[in-house]
Amino acid sequence: MKPRPAPNVPGKNEFEHFDNAVRQILTVSKDDLLKKESREKRKKERKKEQKRG
């Protein structure tokens, strides 16, 4: 399997280029975070219901 090509990341010098690349990888939108939390909460509630029932 061939590796994917490097993404086009802006930056004037090596440090800015690296900083922008890391920021793209680590940044998560608030909507995505809330969706994930709600999914986990529903999953936890379903497990509780199965234990009781």
Backbone as CSV, one residue per row, in Angstrom:
resi,resn,N_x,N_y,N_z,CA_x,CA_y,CA_z,C_x,C_y,C_z
1,MET,0.848,-1.172,0.000,0.000,0.000,0.000,0.898,1.242,0.000
2,LYS,0.570,2.168,-0.863,1.354,3.400,-0.964,0.882,4.413,0.077
3,PRO,1.815,5.152,0.689,1.386,6.196,1.639,0.712,7.342,0.904
4,ARG,-0.174,8.002,1.608,-0.858,9.151,1.023,0.115,10.315,0.903
5,PRO,-0.055,11.179,-0.083,0.843,12.328,-0.217,0.619,13.321,0.927
6,ALA,1.653,14.083,1.224,1.569,15.064,2.294,0.548,16.141,1.938
7,PRO,-0.240,16.596,2.921,-1.222,17.646,2.629,-0.531,18.978,2.380
8,ASN,-1.208,19.843,1.658,-0.690,21.164,1.379,-0.969,22.046,2.596
9,VAL,0.073,22.373,3.362,-0.074,23.160,4.580,0.667,24.477,4.390
10,PRO,-0.017,25.611,4.650,0.650,26.900,4.477,1.675,27.169,5.579
11,GLY,2.648,27.983,5.273,3.645,28.393,6.257,4.810,29.078,5.572
12,LYS,5.287,30.162,6.193,6.377,30.928,5.594,7.730,30.252,5.823
13,ASN,7.882,29.594,6.965,9.135,28.914,7.257,8.827,27.524,7.823
14,GLU,9.848,26.792,8.159,9.675,25.412,8.611,8.832,25.340,9.893
15,PHE,9.064,26.263,10.828,8.311,26.247,12.079,6.824,26.507,11.838
16,GLU,6.485,27.519,11.068,5.077,27.818,10.788,4.408,26.658,10.039
17,HIS,5.138,26.065,9.129,4.616,24.933,8.368,4.280,23.784,9.333
18,PHE,5.212,23.457,10.234,4.994,22.391,11.214,3.851,22.740,12.157
19,ASP,3.821,23.974,12.649,2.785,24.413,13.578,1.400,24.314,12.943
20,ASN,1.266,24.748,11.710,-0.015,24.675,11.010,-0.438,23.230,10.751
21,ALA,0.518,22.362,10.439,0.204,20.958,10.195,-0.302,20.293,11.473
22,VAL,0.361,20.540,12.593,-0.064,19.961,13.873,-1.429,20.513,14.266
23,ARG,-1.653,21.794,14.056,-2.936,22.406,14.391,-4.073,21.771,13.581
24,GLN,-3.834,21.478,12.315,-4.852,20.835,11.480,-5.201,19.448,12.009
25,ILE,-4.194,18.738,12.479,-4.414,17.379,12.969,-5.144,17.379,14.302
26,LEU,-4.764,18.269,15.210,-5.283,18.227,16.577,-6.560,19.024,16.804
27,THR,-6.909,19.899,15.902,-8.090,20.726,16.100,-9.352,19.931,15.773
28,VAL,-10.305,19.989,16.706,-11.589,19.304,16.519,-12.682,20.349,16.686
29,SER,-13.666,20.325,15.802,-14.738,21.305,15.909,-15.630,20.979,17.109
30,LYS,-16.265,21.989,17.638,-17.133,21.811,18.802,-18.309,20.899,18.471
31,ASP,-18.858,21.035,17.266,-19.974,20.181,16.847,-19.580,18.713,16.834
32,ASP,-18.391,18.417,16.291,-17.927,17.023,16.258,-17.746,16.479,17.676
33,LEU,-17.207,17.299,18.558,-16.998,16.880,19.941,-18.334,16.610,20.632
34,LEU,-19.313,17.486,20.448,-20.623,17.297,21.068,-21.333,16.056,20.524
35,LYS,-21.204,15.800,19.227,-21.807,14.609,18.631,-21.217,13.346,19.252
36,LYS,-19.906,13.328,19.391,-19.235,12.154,19.965,-19.659,11.946,21.417
37,GLU,-19.723,13.026,22.188,-20.135,12.910,23.588,-21.567,12.395,23.701
38,SER,-22.466,12.867,22.843,-23.856,12.414,22.921,-23.959,10.937,22.532
39,ARG,-23.186,10.505,21.544,-23.188,9.086,21.166,-22.721,8.218,22.336
40,GLU,-21.642,8.646,23.000,-21.113,7.881,24.130,-22.111,7.850,25.282
41,LYS,-22.795,8.966,25.508,-23.786,9.030,26.581,-24.948,8.076,26.296
42,ARG,-25.442,8.065,25.055,-26.535,7.146,24.688,-26.100,5.693,24.838
43,LYS,-24.879,5.404,24.436,-24.350,4.043,24.543,-24.281,3.612,26.010
44,LYS,-23.839,4.514,26.866,-23.737,4.217,28.301,-25.122,3.983,28.898
45,GLU,-26.108,4.806,28.496,-27.477,4.652,28.994,-28.077,3.321,28.547
46,ARG,-27.800,2.910,27.293,-28.310,1.625,26.802,-27.731,0.469,27.615
47,LYS,-26.455,0.556,27.955,-25.832,-0.500,28.753,-26.473,-0.586,30.130
48,LYS,-26.779,0.579,30.729,-27.435,0.601,32.039,-28.802,-0.085,31.956
49,GLU,-29.562,0.238,30.894,-30.887,-0.345,30.713,-30.801,-1.856,30.547
50,GLN,-29.810,-2.328,29.824,-29.655,-3.764,29.627,-29.300,-4.468,30.933
51,LYS,-28.511,-3.812,31.776,-28.158,-4.390,33.078,-29.393,-4.520,33.957
52,ARG,-30.228,-3.496,33.962,-31.428,-3.494,34.804,-32.463,-4.495,34.312
53,GLY,-32.670,-4.520,33.013,-33.785,-5.241,32.419,-33.498,-6.667,32.185
